[in-house]
Each structure stands twice: as structure tokens, then as C-alpha cells.
């Protein structure tokens, strides 16, 4: 490392001075004689900030923020998607959306999916992560295998599950073979069952991600803490409850946040398994499906854009509330203290 | 944090009377139960995937008469047909090109901007972080229609770049959220030591930050690669001609074209998911295993 000594001329970085001054050189302004070097250091720092962050920020603004802003603009028009929008309708699109019973339905589905995802996946993932964090044989193989559903695309998951679950598919056949043929059902089209089928598929697909996230969180807890607790005579369950769970808090809260946002924006799985029309009758349609059906597929780009805005606002409100009341502690620590 | 670790290492606690016995207890506890639950969990995760893979080795009449059975006899014709088809390999190549370039872009741009947010002191730091954090709430679904218009204006319709560029942009929020705490966790002592040794902040970035944050980078890279490999909505809008299709579009089109040939659809589907599975299993050890010890050691 020391071979770079003197080859770099970064202003203010080489202040060696006394050993005591050395370890504050990066953040605290050096003594007055070094003011000139310090000023050049600041300029260089600004340049570094600009060079390092500009590509990402420009890309993000151009391809994420700008299109979303465009959606907000189109939402005020009745627009078929050709030429410039001219037919200004003000808030009419929004009035129609918020009074449409079909929209209330999809909103309810999204809410149900959100709550059930948290309630089912959260505890399950924590318990499984605790189990898999023990030193058992084949641990790394198990970790690969449980992550498999997560890394398979929604298209493939959807194609596979619709084949398995159709009324003459493998699930009903299996039930029939083990003598439970009476439990066979039309898992996809039956309105009483469809939402639970969807929840089962969602849990199956995303639980691996939650477990891996929790495992990473568990691994980041220093072993010394567990060793200390063990030396003090704490039992396995005491350690899990009093040490692991509180220290896993930030991971759990981040996971819950990702899960909430994902639930509000669910689209691919439902669209591929149920499609636009069946999802409506089976009771699994989501806001994103509604947006596609009423927007692009109906040729009403203005109306579809307004639905997009409503979805965004709902996500934003939920996220802000969550950040304000749940994530606040984590974020404050991260921003002010400079350590995790 | 660094200080406490060092202290505990320099002054190890006095050994208790029977340390090994105590240390082993949690490991001994309920091992059969643990294995049973782990196996059950793995089984539930894998069974539907195995069904797809094994289904590709069956004939359509086997599937129709006994939906939930093993191949009897095994037939490889479905897989051979797919492996011989230029359509599959063309779509495979497109998916690979899109996934690799998107991943490289996401990791490079994400690491740069996360480094700035994590380790520079400036006024807009918080705002920058919030900007990307807010990006988590902008899914492609919401932006897709106007995004398509932007891509069209740039002349990138039916061009793989029209998929790659937005994927990088939409991949950045997750990347920043994951990498910033990672980069922040690198002890200041290391940066100070590097500075004392005359390393510039950029030198520190390339020589210390990139290697030290490798586990985080691998995590982000895997998410980026898999996200791109599996993306359906964006290619659906942007790519029109079959020569440019990526595999998810290919699967969708294939399964509607050959809706009566279930076995072949299953074979195509299996082969389409294979690369993401291989990619993940190769790098998996680095995700969880690499998270510990990277900074400690």
C-alpha cells in the first residue's frame, strides 16, 4: 500500500504532520498553513462528486423520473396516444378512477395481498433463516435451492403454475391419487380460491428472497456477541429472542418495505396466469392490471396514465408513512453517524 | 464498532470452565427437526421446478393421461428439438447480451454514486439518497407507456439498447440502497490509513472500496442479472421482431404458438430458466458467505 506514497498529488491528502493530525486528515480541515491545499482539495472533491455521481443521476432522471412526470402530464388529458395530447379534461380522469367500483375492487386486492404477504412471509422467513443459520450439513446447497423460485422469471413461474393448477393438471391428479380427490378444485378460476392460490404462488416465489435477506442480516451480527451471551449462560432461544431479533430489526424493516412496495405494484404473475379478463372475474386483478386494461388495451393513454399516477401516489403515501414511523431510526442512524 | 472488535480481540474474555460443552449445545439441539424442516422447505421450493424440467422428458399423451407422474419412458426429443432450433439460441443470445450489459452498467454506475453518497460530505448527500430511495416506488409498470415514447423518440424501438438503458436506470435504486450501507461500513481507519499512505480518494475507491465491497457488488450484480434475464414488460413493449426477442418473450410466444404441445413448452421453459439458475448457483457462496469477514479480516 505504501508504494503509492508521493506518486499522487491530491491536494491536502498527504498531510502527514504529527501522528495525531494524520488520522483526521480526511475529514477535518488541516491547520491554517495548509489552507491553500485544503481549498484545492475541496475543488477536487467537488469534481470527484460530479464525475462519480453524474452518470447515474442523469440516467435515473432521464429514464425513470422524466417518464413518470410525463405520465402525470398525460393524466390530465383524454388522449389516444397519437400526436400531442390536446383534449384537456382536468381532474376528470381522476374523478372517474376514484368512483369506479372496479378500481375499488383492485385496490382491495392489492391491500389484501400486501397484508397477507407481510403476515405470512415475515414470520416464516425469520424462522427459516434462524434454522438455516445453524451449522448444518449442506447449508450452502439448501441456500441455493430455496432461492430457485425467486430467480425464475414470472413468465416461467406463471406458465408452470397454470399448467400444474389447471383443473386437469398435476395438483388435482396428485390429490386424486392419494385419495383426496374431493379436495380437487378449479384453483385458478374459482373466485373463492383464486386469491389464495395467488398468495400461495407469491409466497412460494418470494420467500427465498426474504430468507436470504434475513440470513445476510444474521451473518452481519458479530460472532463475539453470541459468544459473549453463550459464555454468560444464555440459552439458544434466549439468544434468538433477546439478541438476534433486535439486531435483525433493520433487515426485517427493509424487507417489509420492499414487500409492501412489491405488493402494491404486482403485475407480471397475475397477468400471465389469469390474464386481463379472468383476473377480473376470479378476483385477483391488481391496480397495474386495471391500468393496462383501462389504459393501453382500451386505447385510453390519458386515463391509463392517470391510473399510473394514482398508483404512484398510493405507493408514495404508504412509503412515506412507513419511512416516517418505522424506518426513521434506521435512516437517522445511517445518515448522521456514518456507520451502520 | 471497529474499536470494540479490536478490544475484544486484544483482551479475550477469560475462558469459562466448560466452554466447548456450552458452545456445542445449540448445534446439538433438535438437529433432526432442523433437517426435516429444511428438507421440507427445499422440497416445496423445488418440486414445481422439477415438474417443469421432468415434464420436458415426457410425451404429451403421458402428460394428458397422468399429469402428476414421472416420465415413463423418458424421451429426450423435446429438449433436442429445442436445442437444435435457431429461434431458441437467438433469443438466448439476446437475453445474454442484454443481461450482461445491464449488469455491468448497474454495478458501475451504482457503485460510483453509492460511494459518493456513503463517503463524501456535502450538502446534497441526503437529497441524493432520497432521490434513489424514492425510485423504489417508480416501478416500470407505472412509467412504461411514457418510457416507451421516450425510447421511440431516441430511435431505440426494436433495439436491444432500448431494453438495456432503462433497465440500468431502474436497477439503480435497489443498487444504491444495498451498496450505501455496505460502503459506509468500511471502517474510517482504512480510509485514513490509505490517506496517510498518500492514496487519493479515487485511489481508495479503486484499490480498497471495490475489493472490500465485493460481496455487496456481487449481490447487486446477481439481482441486476436475474432482473434483466427475467424482465418481461419492457421487452414486450420495446422489441417487435422475433429476431430481437429475449427469452421471456420467447417463452410467452412459444407457449401460445405450441399451446397443444405441452411437453415441448415445458422443455423450452426449462432451458430458458437454466442460465439464471447456473449464474446464481455459481455466485451464491459469495453473497451470504462473503458478507462476513470482508471487513473484519
Interface residues (C-beta under 8 A of the other chain):
Chain A: X1 X2 X4 X5 X6 X7 X8 X10 X13 X14 X16 X22 X23 X24 X25 X26 X27 X45 X46 X48 X49 X52 X53 X55 X56 X57 X59 X60 X62 X63 X64 X65 X66 X67 X68 X70 X71 X74 X81 X128 X131 X132 X134 X135 X136 X140 X142 X143 X144 X145 X146 X147 X148 X149 X150 X151 X152 X153 X154 X155 X156 X159 X160 X161 X163 X164 X168 X169 X170 X171 X172 X173 X174 X177 X204 X207 X208 X212 X215 X216 X219 X220 X222 X224 X227 X228 X230 X231 X233 X236 X239 X254 X257 X258 X261 X265 X267 X268 X272 X288 X291 X295 X296 X301 X304 X305 X308 X311 X312 X315 X316 X319 X334 X335 X338 X339 X340
Chain B: X1 X5 X8 X13 X16 X19 X22 X23 X25 X26 X27 X29 X31 X34 X35 X37 X38 X41 X42 X44 X45 X46 X48 X49 X51 X52 X55 X64 X66 X67 X68 X69 X109 X110 X112 X113 X115 X116 X117 X120 X121 X122 X125 X126 X128 X129 X131 X132 X134 X135 X136 X137 X138 X139 X141 X142 X143 X145 X146 X147 X149 X150 X165 X166 X168 X169 X170 X172 X173 X176 X177 X180 X181 X184 X185 X188 X189 X191 X192 X193 X194 X195 X196 X197 X198 X199 X200 X201 X202 X203 X205 X207 X219 X226 X229 X230 X231 X232 X233 X247 X248 X251 X252 X255 X262 X265 X266 X269 X272 X273 X276 X277 X280 X281 X284 X285 X287 X288 X289 X291 X292 X296
